[in-house]
Amino acid sequence: MKITDVEVMILSLPEIVERTDGSQDTAVVRVTTDEGIVGIGEVDSSPWIVKAIIEAGKSHTICRGLREIVLGEDPFQVSRIWEKMYQGSIYYGRRGAAIQAMSGIDLALWDIMGKAAGVPVWRLLGARWRKEVRAYASSLFGDTLEDTGRMAREYVDRGFTAVKFGWEPLGKNAEYDVALVREIRRAVGSGVDVMIDAGLVWDAKTAIGMAKRFSEYNIAWLEEPLHPDDIDGYARLSSATSVRIAAGEEESSRQSYIDLMDRGNIDVVQVDVTRCGGLTEAMRIAGLAHDRHRPVVNHSFKSGINIAASLHFIAAVPNAFIFEYCVSQSPLRHDLTLQKFEVIDGMVKVPEEPGLGVDLNEKTVATYRVA
């Protein structure tokens, strides 16, 4: 079997609003083989940059577009292909958008392998530690305290036993920040886990103070309160509070995660398979976390492709314990794949179908495709 084509499709809502909401657009990667098997992947990044990185021509040996690198390769040689993409883009890559773009191709290759073998991807990853996983509702904050509380209560009424809220307007007013956390806890009661995503808004001293104030409301973790480059700040924060500190969604490649774990001393390692280099690199990162006795969770704020790939990842990782389930109302989140992955009694099932277990909704693709 050989790879014959790589296509990048950019999908976008008609209007992109000024809010940190990754479900407004996406890059879908489709890899075709000479045996007619097609794999799909997704990238959480700027779709236009991803398209350029994949479709670029050759400048020289270590500065090439990813499509050119993988054409003609056997998709079952996934680790070899990953290394070829890494080395072939090293001049402009090694981190960031290049690794993110690699993620989409890597996921599509795992999808192809599963379809060709007639097995779900978790089986190819070597283990299934769980058939279903506890899911938490992942949401942005509401426009008001009342909106946020109402949303939290609705998620619990839908069966979620854990909720997370994040980003805007956190960081503008400390008293309002505390009021938001207080309102969420009031709305969901004492038996529901609450996580807070600060969205990179504080320095270390501020984060230490806010973590202590939030701890009154028994939050399960405080996520990404610092700039991702502030590794020393993470170390100070982790040592100064009993609240678990989560981070990792901004990272690409295992080297960055090693810094976060060994120098930053984070407690919860967040891995996005559409950002970190795909399932190939995600499994390496999870292994490094397991060696350090750190739990791993997914980051997922895109479409059903990300949801499916993340479910296979979490199923195959022994040190995973909960699943981020984006509850954005974007049609790209809910309608891009024919499969929906419903949460029932707080749990979401791992796919059993061959490959990633998802099919594109071509009507949604046609409606929102812009390139």
C-alpha positions as CSV (number, residue, x, y, z in Angstrom):
1,M,0.0,0.0,0.0
2,K,1.3,3.5,-0.9
3,I,0.2,7.0,-0.2
4,T,-0.9,8.7,-3.4
5,D,-2.3,12.0,-2.1
6,V,-2.7,14.4,0.9
7,E,-5.4,16.9,0.9
8,V,-6.0,19.7,3.4
9,M,-9.6,21.1,3.7
10,I,-10.2,24.3,5.5
11,L,-13.6,24.6,7.2
12,S,-14.8,27.8,8.9
13,L,-17.9,29.3,10.3
14,P,-19.1,32.4,8.3
15,E,-18.0,34.7,11.2
16,I,-15.0,34.2,13.5
17,V,-15.6,36.1,16.7
18,E,-12.9,37.5,19.0
19,R,-13.1,34.7,21.6
20,T,-10.7,31.8,22.3
21,D,-12.9,29.2,20.8
22,G,-11.1,26.6,18.7
23,S,-14.4,25.2,17.3
24,Q,-14.9,28.1,14.9
25,D,-12.7,26.6,12.2
26,T,-10.5,23.6,11.5
27,A,-8.2,21.9,9.1
28,V,-9.2,18.4,8.0
29,V,-6.5,16.2,6.4
30,R,-7.4,13.5,4.0
31,V,-4.8,10.9,3.0
32,T,-5.5,8.6,0.0
33,T,-3.8,5.3,-0.8
34,D,-3.4,3.3,-4.0
35,E,-5.7,0.6,-2.5
36,G,-8.6,3.0,-2.2
37,I,-8.4,3.3,1.6
38,V,-8.7,6.9,2.8
39,G,-7.8,8.2,6.2
40,I,-8.8,11.4,7.9
41,G,-7.1,13.5,10.5
42,E,-7.5,17.0,12.0
43,V,-5.2,19.8,13.1
44,D,-5.9,22.3,15.9
45,S,-3.9,25.3,14.6
46,S,-4.4,28.1,12.1
47,P,-5.9,26.1,9.2
48,W,-4.3,28.4,6.6
49,I,-0.8,27.9,8.0
50,V,-1.4,24.1,8.2
51,K,-2.4,24.1,4.5
52,A,0.8,25.9,3.5
53,I,3.0,23.6,5.6
54,I,1.6,20.5,4.1
55,E,1.3,21.7,0.5
56,A,4.6,23.6,0.3
57,G,7.2,22.5,-2.2
58,K,10.8,21.7,-1.6
59,S,13.3,24.5,-0.7
60,H,16.1,22.0,0.3
61,T,16.6,18.7,2.1
62,I,15.4,19.8,5.5
63,C,12.9,22.4,4.3
64,R,10.1,20.6,2.5
65,G,6.3,20.5,2.5
66,L,4.9,17.5,4.4
67,R,2.8,16.2,1.4
68,E,5.9,15.8,-0.7
69,I,7.7,13.9,2.1
70,V,5.0,11.3,2.6
71,L,3.9,10.6,-1.0
72,G,4.8,7.1,-2.1
73,E,5.3,5.9,1.5
74,D,3.7,2.8,3.1
75,P,1.2,4.2,5.7
76,F,2.0,1.2,7.9
77,Q,5.5,2.7,8.4
78,V,4.0,5.3,10.6
79,S,6.9,5.8,13.0
80,R,9.3,6.1,10.0
81,I,7.0,8.6,8.3
82,W,6.8,10.7,11.5
83,E,10.6,10.9,11.6
84,K,10.8,11.7,7.9
85,M,8.3,14.6,8.4
86,Y,10.2,15.8,11.4
87,Q,13.6,15.8,9.7
88,G,12.3,17.1,6.4
89,S,10.7,20.2,8.1
90,I,13.4,20.7,10.7
91,Y,14.6,24.0,9.1
92,Y,11.3,25.7,9.9
93,G,9.8,23.2,12.3
94,R,10.7,21.2,15.4
95,R,7.9,22.9,17.4
96,G,4.7,24.8,16.8
97,A,2.8,24.8,13.5
98,A,5.0,22.2,11.8
99,I,4.4,19.6,14.5
100,Q,0.7,20.5,14.6
101,A,0.5,20.0,10.8
102,M,2.2,16.6,11.2
103,S,-0.5,15.6,13.6
104,G,-3.2,15.6,10.9
105,I,-1.2,13.4,8.6
106,D,-0.3,11.0,11.5
107,L,-3.9,10.6,12.6
108,A,-4.9,9.9,9.0
109,L,-2.3,7.2,8.8
110,W,-3.5,5.5,12.0
111,D,-7.0,5.7,10.5
112,I,-5.8,4.0,7.3
113,M,-4.0,1.2,9.3
114,G,-7.1,0.5,11.4
115,K,-9.3,0.4,8.3
116,A,-6.9,-1.9,6.4
117,A,-6.6,-4.3,9.4
118,G,-10.3,-4.1,10.2
119,V,-9.6,-3.1,13.8
120,P,-10.1,0.0,15.9
121,V,-7.0,2.2,16.4
122,W,-6.8,1.5,20.2
123,R,-6.0,-2.1,19.3
124,L,-3.1,-1.0,17.1
125,L,-1.8,1.2,19.9
126,G,-1.3,-2.0,22.0
127,A,-3.8,-1.9,24.8
128,R,-7.3,-1.0,25.9
129,W,-7.4,0.0,29.5
130,R,-11.0,1.1,29.4
131,K,-14.0,0.6,27.2
132,E,-15.6,3.9,28.3
133,V,-14.2,6.9,30.1
134,R,-15.6,9.5,32.4
135,A,-16.2,12.8,30.5
136,Y,-16.1,16.3,31.7
137,A,-18.1,19.1,30.0
138,S,-15.6,21.6,28.7
139,S,-16.9,25.1,28.1
140,L,-16.0,28.8,27.9
141,F,-17.4,31.0,30.7
142,G,-20.8,32.5,30.1
143,D,-21.3,36.3,29.5
144,T,-22.5,36.8,33.1
145,L,-22.3,35.0,36.5
146,E,-25.9,33.9,36.0
147,D,-25.2,32.5,32.5
148,T,-22.2,30.6,33.8
149,G,-24.1,29.1,36.7
150,R,-27.0,28.1,34.4
151,M,-24.7,26.4,31.9
152,A,-22.9,24.5,34.7
153,R,-26.3,23.2,36.0
154,E,-27.4,22.2,32.5
155,Y,-24.2,20.1,32.0
156,V,-24.9,18.3,35.2
157,D,-28.5,17.8,34.2
158,R,-27.2,16.2,31.0
159,G,-25.3,13.6,33.1
160,F,-21.8,15.1,33.4
161,T,-20.2,14.6,36.8
162,A,-17.4,17.1,36.1
163,V,-17.3,20.5,34.4
164,K,-14.6,22.9,33.3
165,F,-14.9,26.5,32.4
166,G,-12.2,28.8,31.0
167,W,-10.6,31.8,29.3
168,E,-12.4,35.1,28.9
169,P,-13.1,37.1,31.1
170,L,-10.7,35.5,33.6
171,G,-7.8,37.7,34.7
172,K,-9.4,41.1,34.4
173,N,-10.9,41.3,37.9
174,A,-9.8,39.1,40.8
175,E,-13.0,39.4,42.7
176,Y,-15.1,38.6,39.6
177,D,-12.8,35.6,39.0
178,V,-13.5,34.2,42.5
179,A,-17.2,35.0,42.0
180,L,-17.3,32.9,38.8
181,V,-15.8,29.9,40.6
182,R,-18.1,30.4,43.6
183,E,-21.1,30.5,41.2
184,I,-20.1,27.3,39.4
185,R,-19.7,25.4,42.7
186,R,-23.0,26.7,43.9
187,A,-24.7,25.6,40.7
188,V,-23.3,22.1,40.6
189,G,-23.2,21.2,44.3
190,S,-20.5,19.4,46.2
191,G,-20.5,16.1,44.3
192,V,-19.3,17.4,40.9
193,D,-15.7,18.0,40.0
194,V,-14.9,21.6,38.9
195,M,-11.9,22.5,36.9
196,I,-10.8,26.1,36.0
197,D,-8.9,27.0,32.8
198,A,-7.2,30.3,33.5
199,G,-6.0,30.8,29.9
200,L,-2.5,32.1,30.4
201,V,-3.5,35.3,32.2
202,W,-1.3,35.6,35.3
203,D,2.2,35.7,36.5
204,A,3.4,33.2,39.1
205,K,2.7,35.3,42.2
206,T,-0.8,36.2,41.1
207,A,-1.5,32.5,40.2
208,I,-0.3,31.4,43.6
209,G,-2.7,33.8,45.3
210,M,-5.6,32.9,43.0
211,A,-5.1,29.1,43.4
212,K,-5.3,29.6,47.2
213,R,-8.6,31.6,46.8
214,F,-10.0,29.0,44.4
215,S,-9.1,26.1,46.7
216,E,-11.9,27.2,49.0
217,Y,-14.3,25.8,46.3
218,N,-12.5,22.5,46.0
219,I,-11.4,22.7,42.4
220,A,-10.0,19.6,40.9
221,W,-7.3,21.4,39.0
222,L,-6.2,24.9,37.8
223,E,-5.3,24.8,34.2
224,E,-2.7,26.9,32.3
225,P,-2.6,30.0,34.5
226,L,0.8,31.0,33.2
227,H,2.4,31.7,29.9
228,P,3.6,28.4,28.4
229,D,7.2,29.7,28.4
230,D,7.2,30.4,32.1
231,I,8.5,27.0,33.2
232,D,10.2,28.3,36.3
233,G,6.9,30.0,37.2
234,Y,5.1,26.7,37.0
235,A,7.6,25.2,39.3
236,R,7.0,28.0,41.9
237,L,3.3,27.7,41.5
238,S,3.2,23.9,41.9
239,S,5.3,24.0,45.0
240,A,3.2,26.8,46.6
241,T,-0.3,25.3,46.4
242,S,-2.1,22.1,47.1
243,V,-4.3,22.6,44.0
244,R,-3.3,20.4,41.1
245,I,-1.8,22.3,38.2
246,A,-2.6,21.2,34.7
247,A,-0.9,22.2,31.4
248,G,0.3,21.0,28.1
249,E,-2.2,21.9,25.4
250,E,0.0,24.6,24.0
251,E,2.9,22.2,23.6
252,S,4.1,20.3,20.5
253,S,6.5,17.4,20.7
254,R,7.7,15.4,23.7
255,Q,10.7,17.7,24.4
256,S,8.4,20.5,25.5
257,Y,6.5,18.1,27.8
258,I,9.7,17.0,29.4
259,D,10.4,20.6,30.4
260,L,6.9,21.0,31.8
261,M,7.1,17.9,33.9
262,D,10.7,17.9,35.0
263,R,11.3,21.7,35.5
264,G,7.7,23.0,35.7
265,N,6.5,20.1,38.0
266,I,3.0,20.1,36.6
267,D,0.5,17.6,38.1
268,V,-1.8,16.8,35.1
269,V,-0.3,16.4,31.6
270,Q,-2.7,17.6,28.9
271,V,-2.1,16.1,25.4
272,D,-3.9,17.2,22.2
273,V,-3.4,14.6,19.5
274,T,-4.2,17.2,16.8
275,R,-1.4,19.5,18.1
276,C,1.4,17.4,19.6
277,G,2.4,15.3,16.5
278,G,-0.5,12.9,16.3
279,L,-1.1,9.6,18.1
280,T,2.5,8.5,17.4
281,E,3.9,11.3,19.5
282,A,1.0,11.4,22.0
283,M,1.8,7.8,23.0
284,R,5.5,8.7,23.6
285,I,4.4,11.7,25.7
286,A,2.0,9.5,27.7
287,G,4.8,7.1,28.3
288,L,7.1,9.8,29.6
289,A,4.3,10.9,32.0
290,H,3.7,7.4,33.1
291,D,7.4,7.0,34.0
292,R,7.1,10.2,36.1
293,H,3.8,9.0,37.8
294,R,1.8,11.8,36.3
295,P,-1.8,11.4,35.0
296,V,-2.6,12.2,31.4
297,V,-5.7,13.7,30.0
298,N,-6.7,14.8,26.5
299,H,-7.2,18.3,25.3
300,S,-10.0,18.5,22.7
301,F,-11.8,21.6,21.5
302,K,-12.4,20.7,17.8
303,S,-14.6,18.3,15.9
304,G,-15.6,14.7,16.2
305,I,-12.4,13.7,14.5
306,N,-10.4,15.0,17.5
307,I,-12.9,13.4,19.9
308,A,-12.6,10.0,18.2
309,A,-8.8,10.1,18.0
310,S,-8.6,11.2,21.7
311,L,-10.8,8.4,22.8
312,H,-8.5,5.9,21.2
313,F,-5.6,7.6,22.9
314,I,-7.2,7.7,26.4
315,A,-8.3,4.1,26.0
316,A,-4.7,3.0,25.3
317,V,-3.0,4.9,28.1
318,P,-2.8,3.4,31.6
319,N,-2.3,6.7,33.3
320,A,-5.4,8.4,31.9
321,F,-8.5,9.1,34.1
322,I,-10.9,11.6,32.5
323,F,-11.8,12.9,29.1
324,E,-12.3,16.5,27.9
325,Y,-15.6,16.7,26.0
326,C,-16.1,20.0,24.2
327,V,-19.7,21.2,24.6
328,S,-19.4,24.1,22.1
329,Q,-22.5,24.5,20.0
330,S,-20.5,25.1,16.8
331,P,-21.8,22.9,13.9
332,L,-18.2,22.0,13.2
333,R,-18.0,20.5,16.6
334,H,-21.2,18.5,16.3
335,D,-21.9,17.9,12.7
336,L,-18.5,17.4,10.9
337,T,-18.6,13.6,11.6
338,L,-21.6,11.4,11.3
339,Q,-20.8,9.8,14.7
340,K,-21.8,11.9,17.8
341,F,-20.1,10.1,20.8
342,E,-22.9,10.8,23.3
343,V,-22.2,11.1,27.0
344,I,-24.5,8.8,29.0
345,D,-24.4,8.8,32.8
346,G,-21.2,10.9,32.6
347,M,-19.4,8.3,30.4
348,V,-18.4,8.3,26.8
349,K,-17.7,5.0,24.9
350,V,-14.5,4.3,23.0
351,P,-15.1,3.6,19.3
352,E,-15.2,-0.1,18.2
353,E,-15.3,0.5,14.4
354,P,-12.2,0.1,12.3
355,G,-9.7,3.0,12.2
356,L,-10.7,6.1,14.1
357,G,-14.3,5.1,13.7
358,V,-15.6,8.3,12.2
359,D,-16.9,9.3,8.8
360,L,-17.1,12.9,7.5
361,N,-20.5,14.4,7.0
362,E,-20.0,15.6,3.4
363,K,-22.9,18.0,3.7
364,T,-21.2,19.8,6.5
365,V,-17.9,19.8,4.6
366,A,-19.7,21.3,1.6
367,T,-21.4,24.0,3.7
368,Y,-18.4,25.2,5.6
369,R,-15.4,24.5,3.3
370,V,-13.6,27.7,2.3
371,A,-10.4,26.2,0.8
